[in-house]
Amino acid sequence: MTAYPDEPWHLAGQMYLSLWAVRRAAIPPVAPGLRPLTVAGRGLVGAAWVVYENDSVLHYSELLRAVLVRDGARARVCVTDIWVDSEASMAGGRALWGIPKEMAAFDAERTDGGASFTARTGQGVLATGRCTERGRLPGRWPLAYKVAQSLDGRIKTSPVRSRAELRRARAEWTAPAGSPLAALGDRPPLISLTLRDFTLRFGG
């Protein structure tokens, strides 16, 4: 059995985030008991490549896709697809919060002005991405939300608190037809951001 830290996890690093407004029929399946939150027939889907480093309880890379959902009347975030290159992160994410982490390998290049990456599994390329930063927003921005997943047949809700320097960005995502993330390449993101030197507390 792979050991992993107890919750909450204190994490830090860099996040390259894109958001899309997606037709209801094209929204990825979310956890049972949750519903995508939609407006005018469209929902919000996000994808991010994350590098956990600095003072993180674990150091690893991550690629995820998530959907803004409704748990009753409450807005939540549901992670629908996620890959990491740390067995401890995979085991802990599944056991503590019901996050369906899988293993992948990452190739990445980071510069002061952006980043590019490729994520692969044994079945081939999951996705590639390129992020070019367009300008920094002043200050460090706080963000608090809750992640909702299915764990042991129930909805598990986990609080997240984060603070980061935000930079506007232009992002390009591509994925082969056989990838579960193939839809990311269908259209440009609605908005992309870099969360520079974020700090994050995940879990209760």
C-alpha positions as CSV (number, residue, x, y, z in Angstrom):
1,M,0.0,0.0,0.0
2,T,1.4,3.4,-1.0
3,A,1.8,5.9,1.9
4,Y,0.4,9.4,1.4
5,P,0.1,12.5,3.7
6,D,-2.9,13.1,5.8
7,E,-5.3,15.9,4.9
8,P,-5.2,18.8,4.5
9,W,-2.5,18.9,1.9
10,H,-0.5,22.1,1.7
11,L,0.6,22.7,-1.8
12,A,2.5,25.3,-3.8
13,G,3.7,25.8,-7.3
14,Q,2.6,26.9,-10.8
15,M,-0.8,26.3,-12.6
16,Y,-1.6,26.9,-16.2
17,L,-5.4,27.0,-16.5
18,S,-7.9,27.3,-19.4
19,L,-11.7,27.5,-19.3
20,W,-14.2,26.7,-22.0
21,A,-18.0,27.2,-22.3
22,V,-19.2,23.8,-23.5
23,R,-22.6,22.7,-24.8
24,R,-24.5,20.6,-22.3
25,A,-24.2,17.4,-24.5
26,A,-20.4,17.7,-24.6
27,I,-19.8,18.2,-20.9
28,P,-17.8,15.2,-19.5
29,P,-19.7,12.9,-17.1
30,V,-19.6,14.1,-13.5
31,A,-19.8,12.2,-10.2
32,P,-23.2,10.5,-9.5
33,G,-25.5,12.9,-7.5
34,L,-24.0,16.0,-9.1
35,R,-25.3,18.0,-12.1
36,P,-23.3,20.3,-14.4
37,L,-24.2,23.9,-13.7
38,T,-25.3,25.4,-17.0
39,V,-26.5,28.8,-18.3
40,A,-28.2,29.0,-21.7
41,G,-27.4,25.4,-22.4
42,R,-23.7,25.7,-21.7
43,G,-21.5,24.7,-18.8
44,L,-18.0,25.6,-17.7
45,V,-15.2,23.1,-18.2
46,G,-11.6,23.8,-17.1
47,A,-8.3,22.1,-17.8
48,A,-5.0,22.7,-16.1
49,W,-1.4,21.6,-16.0
50,V,0.0,22.0,-12.6
51,V,3.5,21.7,-11.1
52,Y,3.6,21.2,-7.4
53,E,7.0,22.3,-6.0
54,N,8.4,24.8,-3.5
55,D,6.9,24.0,-0.1
56,S,4.4,21.4,-1.3
57,V,3.8,18.3,0.9
58,L,4.4,16.3,-2.3
59,H,6.3,17.3,-5.5
60,Y,4.7,16.2,-8.7
61,S,3.1,17.2,-12.0
62,E,-0.6,17.0,-12.8
63,L,-3.0,17.3,-15.7
64,L,-6.7,17.6,-15.0
65,R,-10.1,18.4,-16.4
66,A,-12.9,19.6,-14.2
67,V,-16.5,20.8,-14.5
68,L,-18.5,23.4,-12.6
69,V,-21.4,21.5,-11.0
70,R,-24.4,21.9,-8.7
71,D,-24.7,19.9,-5.5
72,G,-28.3,20.9,-4.6
73,A,-28.3,24.7,-4.8
74,R,-24.5,24.9,-4.2
75,A,-21.9,25.4,-6.8
76,R,-18.9,23.0,-6.6
77,V,-16.0,21.8,-8.8
78,C,-15.9,18.2,-9.9
79,V,-12.7,16.7,-11.2
80,T,-13.7,14.3,-14.0
81,D,-10.2,13.3,-15.4
82,I,-6.8,13.6,-13.8
83,W,-3.3,12.2,-14.2
84,V,-0.2,12.6,-12.0
85,D,3.3,11.3,-11.9
86,S,3.3,10.5,-8.2
87,E,2.0,7.2,-6.8
88,A,1.6,8.9,-3.4
89,S,-0.6,11.6,-4.9
90,M,-2.6,9.1,-6.8
91,A,-3.3,6.9,-3.8
92,G,-4.1,9.9,-1.5
93,G,-6.3,11.6,-4.0
94,R,-8.4,8.4,-4.4
95,A,-8.6,7.4,-0.8
96,L,-9.1,10.8,0.9
97,W,-11.3,12.7,-1.6
98,G,-12.5,10.3,-4.3
99,I,-10.5,12.1,-7.0
100,P,-10.0,9.6,-9.8
101,K,-6.2,10.0,-10.3
102,E,-4.3,7.9,-12.8
103,M,-0.6,7.8,-13.6
104,A,1.1,9.6,-16.5
105,A,4.5,10.8,-17.6
106,F,5.1,14.5,-18.3
107,D,7.6,16.3,-20.6
108,A,7.7,20.1,-19.9
109,E,9.5,23.2,-20.6
110,R,9.0,26.4,-18.6
111,T,10.3,29.9,-19.2
112,D,9.6,33.3,-17.6
113,G,7.0,33.9,-20.2
114,G,5.0,30.7,-20.2
115,A,5.3,26.9,-20.6
116,S,4.7,23.9,-22.8
117,F,4.0,20.3,-21.9
118,T,3.1,16.9,-23.1
119,A,1.4,14.2,-21.0
120,R,1.5,10.5,-21.9
121,T,0.2,7.2,-20.6
122,G,1.0,3.7,-21.9
123,Q,-1.8,4.2,-24.5
124,G,-0.2,7.3,-26.0
125,V,-0.4,11.1,-25.7
126,L,-3.2,12.5,-23.6
127,A,-2.7,16.1,-24.5
128,T,-0.1,18.8,-25.3
129,G,-0.3,22.4,-24.3
130,R,1.4,25.7,-24.8
131,C,0.9,28.8,-22.6
132,T,2.2,32.3,-23.4
133,E,1.7,34.9,-20.7
134,R,0.3,38.3,-21.7
135,G,0.6,40.4,-18.6
136,R,0.5,40.3,-14.8
137,L,-2.5,41.4,-12.7
138,P,-1.4,43.4,-9.6
139,G,-1.4,41.8,-6.2
140,R,-2.0,38.2,-5.1
141,W,-5.5,36.9,-5.6
142,P,-7.4,34.8,-3.0
143,L,-9.7,32.0,-4.2
144,A,-11.9,29.7,-2.1
145,Y,-14.2,26.9,-3.4
146,K,-15.2,23.3,-2.7
147,V,-14.5,20.2,-4.7
148,A,-17.2,17.5,-4.8
149,Q,-16.5,13.9,-5.7
150,S,-18.0,10.5,-5.2
151,L,-16.3,8.5,-2.4
152,D,-17.7,5.2,-1.0
153,G,-21.1,5.9,-2.6
154,R,-21.5,9.3,-1.2
155,I,-20.6,12.9,-2.2
156,K,-17.4,14.0,-0.5
157,T,-17.0,17.7,-0.3
158,S,-13.5,19.2,0.3
159,P,-12.7,22.8,0.9
160,V,-9.9,24.5,-1.1
161,R,-8.2,27.8,-0.3
162,S,-5.6,29.3,-2.6
163,R,-3.7,32.5,-3.2
164,A,-1.7,33.3,-6.4
165,E,-0.2,35.9,-8.6
166,L,-2.4,36.0,-11.8
167,R,-1.1,36.5,-15.3
168,R,-3.3,36.7,-18.4
169,A,-2.3,34.1,-21.0
170,R,-2.9,32.7,-24.4
171,A,-3.1,28.9,-24.4
172,E,-3.2,26.3,-27.1
173,W,-4.4,22.7,-26.3
174,T,-4.3,19.7,-28.6
175,A,-5.1,16.1,-28.0
176,P,-5.3,13.1,-30.4
177,A,-8.6,11.6,-31.4
178,G,-8.1,8.5,-29.1
179,S,-7.4,10.6,-26.0
180,P,-10.1,11.0,-23.3
181,L,-9.2,14.7,-23.6
182,A,-9.7,14.9,-27.4
183,A,-12.4,17.6,-27.0
184,L,-9.8,20.1,-25.6
185,G,-8.6,20.7,-29.1
186,D,-12.0,21.4,-30.6
187,R,-12.0,25.2,-30.0
188,P,-9.8,27.8,-28.3
189,P,-10.3,28.4,-24.6
190,L,-12.6,31.2,-23.5
191,I,-10.0,32.4,-21.1
192,S,-6.5,31.3,-19.9
193,L,-4.5,32.2,-16.9
194,T,-1.3,31.4,-15.2
195,L,-1.4,31.1,-11.4
196,R,2.2,31.9,-10.5
197,D,3.7,30.8,-7.2
198,F,0.3,29.8,-5.8
199,T,-0.2,28.4,-2.3
200,L,-3.1,26.0,-1.7
201,R,-4.7,24.2,1.2
202,F,-6.7,21.2,0.0
203,G,-9.0,19.2,2.3
204,G,-10.4,19.6,5.9
